[in-house]
Each structure stands twice: as structure tokens, then as C-alpha cells.
Amino acid sequence: MAEQLHPELPPLSAAEFQRYSRHLILPHVGEAGQRRLKQARVLVVGAGGLGSPAALYLAAAGVGTIGLVDADLVDVSNLQRQVLHGTSTLGLPKLDSARARIHDLNPLVTVEKFPERLTSKNALDIFDGFEVVLDGSDNFPTRYLINDAAYLSGIPDIYGAIFQFEGQASVFAAKYGPCYRCLYAEPPPPGMVPGCAEAGVLGALPGVIGSLQAMEAIKLLLGIGEPLVGRLMLFDALRLQFRELALQRDPACPLCGESPTIRELIDYDAFCGMVPVAVPAGLEVTPAELQRELAAGRPIVLVDVREVPEWELVRLEGARLTPLSRLPGLANTLDPAAEIVAYCHHGVRSLQAASFLRSVGLPNVRSLAGGLERWAQEIDREMVRY
């Protein structure tokens, strides 16, 4: 009967009837719904924290084709949250690891790999033929790119984001609701919102948000329930609290507003202020240079601008803790005549600190290039790395 009512949908095999039996007895899914999922094509951008649970649950649900976009290799630091990967796949391309895991979970699913960074040049071609895109990215340029490419392609963008103990999700459904630009008209200044490598993230948090993204994709494909269109879901893991904010289309939105000006993809790195800027001469010092200066007995004040939990993990001998978040109030405790070297994990926050301290009257401040990570690689191989 289902094949007669929906001849355009692919039939289910006997093995699929068994595999998806718990779906088949659901009133909002049934055989027709499961055949619809088998026909579906969903693109997941990012095989990391959010993309891992999302891809696994899409595959388990029987979504016929899952596209994956990612150009990274599996690193041991990924395994705390990126459950698509394992110790046995360390060093492999994430997409190879992801496809093997997905096929182990459900060999009936087709995985299309796009082992490249999503850019303005390739996004529309990659999106072509997919019905839904799931945003598992971890940076603002890619989020704006996914939003704009999805809108121009006429497909929904299922958005998710995580930070430390907090997450959010929404569905930007092209012509049927507001887009990401209606929520965030302008990106934050570069460095204002640190990534997971700098700020950390609770390992189970992307499991919650990524699973919600997969659920929203399945609802959209089946045409059931009330998707998160025009709503922003906020999740606080520490309080285990969900909150919801109403979103409205911004009439002035340059993409989906009344007089749109964005009709093609733009330079998103430039839009988000991520274009590399030359570091002023003398603002950085390399680990080798700093080691020589310290060995020579130069009276250098080491200022650690990380947060307390990072300080407790590892630090340079003799350093003083002055977190970047508290630096404006602590700058007056530093000697303007002193020779200061600020450092952090990767050298990003310390550059901000050095620039700020110079601007408030401390001229002899430099930043440790590459931070403690580079120091551990080049100077102290026994140092704890995180």
C-alpha cells in the first residue's frame, strides 16, 4: 500500500524493516516516513564536536545520503567530545574516520566526502543536491558562509554552537524564517569569543546540541512537529536549563530582508575581520629568543594572561598570573619601566594583552609567539601540553 501511495519513494528491504522497526511503528514516521528518510540527502559541515553526534544519529535514523565536509586530521584532543573518531583513527583524515564509523553503525547509508575547507568558491557546488545543511562549524566566517549559501540554495540551515558549558540551536529555514544574520547582524571583534582550544568545552555538551540538530533535520525531512524556525534554543549545562528566545526576520537584513544586497557569496574571513594582519615589529618574541634572554639573566617579567584552570595545569617558572579578562584592572600593578613578556596557550591572547599594555603606557611589552604550545615543542618537550 505504501508503495502505491508513494511510488516516488525508494522501497525498504527486509533488513531495513528490521533495522528501523522502532520508527515504523511511530505514527509520525511509519513506512512512508522511513522511505522518505532513505531518499533524503543531508549535508553536515564539520565532523567534529557537533557533527559527530549529528552524523551518527542521522545515519542511525536511516538518512540515505550524508555529506560530510571537513579537511582536518583526527587529533588526540578531539576524542574528549568528537565521538565519530577513536584512538585507532588518530592521524587519519576525519572524513575517513567518520565514514568508517558511520558504515559500522549503518552500512546502508551512503557517505559523500568533501575533504576540503568550505569556501565562497566551493560552497554552492557542495550544497547542490542536498535538502538540508547542518552547521557543525566552530568559527564565525564559516557560520555566515553556511547561512548565506543555504539561503541562496533555498535549503534550511540547522544551526548549532557551543561554548564551555553553554549551547544554542536554531533553524534558519530560507524563505520561511529569519536567518543567522537576523540573529547576529555583525560578527564579534576577532578574538573576542575564544574557540574550544582557548576556552574549553564540556565533552558531553556537543552531544546534546548535535543530537538536537539531527532531530531538527529529521523533523524537517518528515514534515512533522514544530521545527526551531523563528526560535533560538539556549542550553545551560551547569543548570540543566533550556530557554527559548523568539527570533524575527530583520527587515533590514542584507540577505533575507526587504531590500537584500547579498546576492552572491562574499569574502567571509574579511567580513569577520579574520584576514591576517602583520604583527608590528618588536611585538613578538620567539621561544628561542626568550630562552636566550632568560639564560643571559635579563630581568624579564613573565606575565601569564591565561585563566586560573590553565595556570594550574602548567606555567613558566617565575611567571605571575594576570588573566586577560582582568587585565584592564590589573595593568596599573605592572611596572611601566619593566621589560615584560606576556604569554598564553597559543599566542593569541598574549598578543591582545601586549597591544593593550602598550596602549596604556607600558612600552616594553612583547608577546611569546606561539605561546606555551610552541614553547613545549621547541624548548621544553617535557612540559605538559593540553
N, C-alpha and C positions, 0 to 999 in steps of 0.2 A: 504494500500500500504506500509506504514512504517513497519508494522509487517512482511510483506512478504520480504522486503528488509533487515530487521534486526531482524530475528526471535530470535536471542540470547538475545535481549534486552527486559526487562520487559515492558508490555503494561501499558498505562496510563488509569486511571479510569476517569469517567465523572467529578468527583470532582477535579481531577488533571488537566484536561483540563481547568477548570475554574481558578484554583489557579495559574497555570503557563501560562496563556493566553498571557502575555506580552513577555514571552520567545518564545512561539510557533510561534509568527509572526516575530521573528527575523531571517533574512536569514542565520546567522551563528549558529543558535540553532535549531529552528524548532522542530517537534515532535521527530525525531530521536535523536537530541541532548538532549532533555529533558528526554527521556528514558535512554540515556546514563548516565545522572546525577543521575537518580533514581537507576541505577545499581552501582554507584560509592561508594567507601569506602575511606574516608579521615580521617586521624588521626591528632588531634590538641593537641600539648603538651603545657599545661598551660591554665587554664581557668581564666586568669587574664586580664591585660590591652589589650594585643594583641589578645589573644584567644577569648575574649568576642565578639568584632565586627566580627572577622573572623567566629566564630561558628554561630553567628546569620545570617550572610549573606549566609553561606553555607547551613544552614537549610532553609532559605527563598527561596534559589535557587532550592531546591529540591534534594540536595545531599542525596542519600538514607540512607547511614550509616555514622555517625560521631562518631569517637572515641575520648574520652577526657581523658587526663592524668593529674591528679592534686591530691595532698594529703592535701591541706590546707583547713582551715575553712574560711567562709566569715567574714571579719573584717570591721568595720565601715570606716576605712581609705581606703578600696578598692573601695568604692562606688563613689569616685570622678572620676573614669575612667573605672571601670570594670562593664560595663553595662549589663552583664549577670545576675547580682545579684541585690538585693534590700534590703531595710530596713527590710522587712518581713523575709528575709532569713539570717539575722545576726546570726552568731554562728553555722550555718549549714555547712556540708561539701560542698565545692564549686561545686562538681560534682552533688550533689543532687539539689542544687540551679540551676545549669546550665541546667540540664535535664528538670526540671520543666519549665524553661523559654523557652527552645527550643521547647518543646512539646506544649506550649501555642502558640508559633509562628507558628509551623508546626507539628501537631500530626502525620503526615505521615512519619516523619523521625525517624529512629532507632538510639538511642544514646547508645553507648557502653562505660561503665565507667571503668576506671583504676585508682582507688583511692590509688595511690602509687607514690612514688618518682621514676622517671626514673633513672635506674642504668645500669651499664655494664652487670649485671646479668639478667635483665628482658627486656632490650630494644629490642633485636632481636625477642623475643617472642611476645612482644606487637606490634611491627611493622609488624609482619607476617600477610598477608592477606589484608593489606592496600595498596592503589595505590599511595598515596601522603601523606607526612607528613608536617605539618605546624608548624614551630618553634615559639611558643609563650613564650619561656623561658625568664628569666631575669638574667642569670648568665653564665659565660664563660664555666665552666665544662659541663653544660647541652648542650650548643650550640655545643661544639666539639663532645659530645656524640651523639647528634641528627645527626650531619653531617656524622660521621663515620658509625653509624648504618644505616642511609638511604643509603649511598653508598654501604655498604656491602649487604643491602637488595635489591639493584637495583631500588630504588624508588626516585623520586625527593624530595628535601628538600627546602621548601619555607621559606626563612629566613626573619626575621624582628627584628629590635632592636630600642629602643627609649632611649633618654636621654634629660631631661629637655625640650628643645624646638626643638630638632632635632631627625630625624628618618632615617632609611635606610632599604632597602629591596633588595633581590635578589633571584634568583632561582638556586640552586645547583643541576643540573639535572644528577647526577650519571655519566654515560659514555659520556654524551653529552655536558659537560661543566665543568668549574672549580668548585672546592668545597670550603667550608669555610676555609680550611687550606691553599688554594692558596691565599685567601684574607688576612688571619691572620695566618701566619706560627707559631707564638708563642703567647701565651696569655700575656696580660699585667701583671706586678707585682701585687700580691694581694693588694687590697686597692687602687690601682691607679685610677680605674674607679668606683666611688661610685654607689650604686644602688638607686632606687627610694626613699627609706626611708631616705637616706642621702642627695641626690642631688635634689629630687623633679622631677616632670614631669607634664607638662600641660595636663589637663584631656582629652582634645579632640585629642591630638596627637596620642595616640594609636588607636583611631578611624580611623584616616587617614591611618596609616601603616597597621593595621589589616584588613581594608577593601581592601587595595591593595593586601595583601596576599590572601584573599579569591578570589579576581578577578583572580590572577595568577593561583590558584588551578583550578578554573572553566575553564580557558583557556586551561590548560594542559589536563584536563579531556575531553574537547571537541575537542582538537587538532586545536584550532583556534588562530589567531593573532600571535604576536611575544612575547613570554614569556621573562622574565628578565634573561635568561641564558647568562652568559658571560657579564652581565651588573650589576652594583651596582647603585641603585637609592638612592640619598641623598635628604632629605627634610628638609628645614629650615622653621619652622613655623613662626618665627618672621618676616621673609621677604616674606613668602609665595612663596618660590622659590624651584623648583625641579632642581636638577643637576644629571648628569649621568656620571659614570666612566666605562670605558671598563675594563673587567677582562679577564685574560688569564690563562689557565691551567699552573701551575708551573711544569716544567719537573722534578724538584727535590721534588715535593710534596710526603710525605711518604705514602699518601693514594691513590691518583689518578695519580701520576706521572709515569715516565717511569720505575722506579725500586721501586715499593711500598714495604714498610716494615711493614705497618699496615695491618694485615690480620684478626685481631680479636679485640674486644673492650678492652680498657685498663682502668687503674685507672685514671679517668679524674680529680678528686679532686687533686691527686698528681701531675698530669701533669700541672695543673693550679696553683700549689703551695697553695692549699686550705686545705692541711692536717693540723689539729690543732697543733699548736706549743705551748709548755708550756711557760707561761709568766714568765720572770725572777722574782725571789723572790724580793719583795720590789718595783716592778714597778707599782703595782696597790694598790689602797686603796678603801675599800668598802664605800658605803654611810653612814652606821652606824659608821664606824671608823672615817670618815671625820667629821661627825656631832659632835662626842665626842671631837675631837681635836679642832674644831672651838669653841665649847662651853667652852672649857677649856682655851681659849684665846691664843692658839698657833698662831704665826704670819705667817699664810699661805697665799701665793699669789695664788688666783684663776685665772687661765688663760683659757678663753673660746676660743676654736680653731674652732668654727663653723663659718659660713658666716653671713654677716650682716642681711639678712632677718630672719634667725633663732634667732639671738641675739635680734632682735626687738620683737620677739614673747614672749620669756621668757628667764630668765638668773638667775644665783645665785647672791645674794646680794654681792656687793663689787668686783665682778669679772671684769677683764679687757679683752677686745676683742682683740684677736691675731689670725686671721684666719690661718688655716693650710696652705692654699695656699700662704700666705705671711710670714710664719714663718721663712724661711731662712734669710730674710732681716730684721726681727724684733728680732731675737734671741739675738742680742747684746744690746737690750734695757732691757733685764731681768737681774736681779742681780744674779751672779753666786753663791753667798752665801745664797740666799733666799731659803726658803722651798716652792716649787711650786707644785700645783695640777692642772693638765690640765683636762678639761672635754669637752665632745661634746654631741651629741644626744644619741648614744648607746655605746660609749666607744671604738669605732674602731679608729676614727681619733685621739683621745687623746692618745691612745697607740702609734701610729706612732709619734705624737708630743713629747711624753715623751722620746721615744727611740732616736729621733733626738736630742733633747735638751741635753740629757746625753752625746751623742756622740760629742757635740761641747763644752763640758766643764761645764755643769750645772748638778752636781751630785745629787742634792736634788729634783729631779722632779719625781712625780708619776702621774698616770692616774686614774681618777674616774671610777671604774669598773661599766659597765652598763650604764654610762652616766646619762643624765638628766632623761631618761625614768625610770631607776631603782631608781633614787633619788625620783621621783614623786610617785613611787609605795611604797617605803619603808619609806620615810621621810616626804614628803610634798604632801599629797593627794589632796591638793587644787591647786597645781601647774598646769599650762596649759600644756596639753600634745598634741603632734602633730605627 
